[in-house]
């Protein structure tokens, strides 16, 4: 099966995020857990030992389906908080997560509008 991953899509997402002055990383390792829930401290530390940069609850199903359908994809992770491994941080609340998520959603809308525009022209 051909991998539909498209390096130009990743590069365009990255360059556009930089242009919009968004905090961005060119690549990373994502671990997907079943949610919605918070990780335990043991899980969080285990995921970090495994090399995970981001813990999420939704990327894998979309990536697998896109791959099976031969659709190029690029993942955009919208981090909302440090996981519980960061012991010097106070535990995060749902209100704090929702506030960061809203800001992230606005940023991703800007990003996607700009990126789609580059492929449409």
VENHUHU-V421828 format. One line per field, one symbol per residue. burial: 1 if it has 9 or more other ideal C-beta (glycine too) atoms within 8 Angstrom, else 0. A space follows every 50 residues. Layout:
burial: ???
//
This chain:
burial: 00010100110111011101000000000111100000100011101100 01011100100110011000001000110100111000000100011001 100110110111011001000
//
